[in-house]
Amino acid sequence: MSAVATYFRNIREAALTVFDGMSVSLSYLFRKPITVQYPDRTPEPILDMVPEGYRGILDVKTETCTACMACMRNCPVQCINIVVEKVGDPPKRMMTHFAINVAKCMFCGLCSESCPTGAIHHTKEFEGASNEFNDLVRFFVDEPVLPYKPPKKEKPKADKPKADTPKADTSAAAKQTADETAADKPVEPAAAPKKTETDGEPT
Amino acid sequence: MRFFADSLIETWPLFEGWPPWLVYGLVMFAFGALLLFGFVSLFAGIVTVVERRIAARMQFRVGPNRVGIQGCLQWLADGIKNFTKEDLTPAGASKLLYLFSPYLVFTGLFLAFVALPFGQALVISDLNVGIFYILAVTSFVTVGLVLAGWASNNKWSLLGGIRSAAQIVSYEIPIGLSVLTVVLMAGTLSTQGIIERQGWAPWDWFVFANPFAFIAFFIFFTSTLAEGNRVPFDLPEAESELVAGYNVEYSGMRFVFFFFAEYANLFVMGAMTSLLFFGGWNSPFNWTIDLFGLFPAPLEISGTLVFMAKALGFVVVIIWLRWTLPRLRVDQLMVVCWQYLTPIAFVCMLGTAFWMIGTHRWDALDYVKYPIFLLGVFLVLAMAARAVRNIRRVGDPVDLNPFQ
């Protein structure tokens, strides 16, 4: 292209692109900003904006804790400290100490997964910053507490009559497979053990 | 201003037997101080906050809104922060020049305020070479920048200072030529005279008077951005981030002088654009306020309000451009000035001269201002329509509330 044409094309493109760009930024001037002004001007309360299943700071319902110490054993950074000893006038096994060091806690969730009763669980709270380092250890037991004893489950004894009919079936099926194995030896033995195994499951 | 001082001598018993020249001097000094402390400093401070809020909204965020009500005291916090910083002078720097150059930059800028007409009778000094004086005095800034680069005892600072001086000096030429276009139409260099030659109606403003003046407005606006080191010509500022600009060795309040001068220059830029091309303080109203008989004549405020509104409108356009355009490299900057703006500005000036000879002969040429005015209105509406289309195409929620 000749230099003159390039010259005027440059001017035209400069004007058009500047105009286009200015319209874009002008349009952004009137759009709602996406900033969430935490902590005081949030659109909803902060704890409502936290997603479900969020692993926040731990909390312990001592009424439901069985003092099994599974959480203490499973914690990778050993932030949970539980002491169970025999105290009281007729000495009973009681929990005297249950402390979680929230500074060490890495919020992995292994303790709450391994808890049999769900006593130790994650809350949605995450604003735990404090000016005192020692404030970061949370104590859940003031006086010695009896650990929770879950009610005993009844064993399923009423299931025996139901177990007879599958056994009758298996005996009939086993007889059938035994007849079939008499006919074809190399293939069936692989099938017969499979069938007896599957029949064993209902009982 | 002389009228105002004369009336002071007559009415106030305090100034009974004083020689007139003393009163004139005192009045000018008082007005200058009032302007500097009451207006320029406040403006430079507040416009930093306004710029940050506008910039933030253009970037989908909110901007500083905590320090005062909606962040209006943010500039004070920044000022206090800068004030408490250590005042370093680099080893081996020419101490006197190093300390002196911020004041040169600041003085060069502030002297331009003296000739700006804030109202029909509100100008500190209605020089008969007003516009020429403003252009001459803003060239002090060049000296200040080169001195700052040299006195910092830093090789790259010196080079940065020389580059910014080259930028400012180069863009003086398109500015001068577009100002000359307006002066040809007005017949006078005085700022008040230029405004008086324009009418209150938009189609009577110089920008729409003839097609050459319309183009001259865009050239003037672009060159004045370069003079003030604003995007897309803000390479001197960018250099401080990249390698070393002229103000990289300055810290604390000395840096604030450079910074402050740049933001106060925004107002000078907006004011010059509005007085040269957009009618200055002309308005169809004639509102005056009477300051409880303190002054013999009531003070006009309609003109002042209109002038401020126009100047601030252009300041907003300059801020808008900053957050739209990328930065030009120094060679691109020079190409724009010498290959594009200067020749076109020459053509505009000659075209205006011939146009004025033509209007003497053919009266019909005067009526071209109406179509050009309609073109200007069309451009504004097209911009607004495009902005609306941009939002509608994406479907983003609109929020016109500036107070977040």
Interface residues (C-beta under 8 A of the other chain):
Chain A: Y7 N10 I11 V18 F19 D20 G21 M22 S23 V24 S25 L26 S27 Y28 L29 F30 R31 K32 P33 I34 T35 Q37 R41
Chain B: I54 A56 R57 M58 Q59 F60 R61 V62 W320 L321 W323 T324 L325 Q339 Y340 L379 A382 M383 A384 R386 A387 V388 N390 I391 D396 P397 V398 D399 L400 Q404
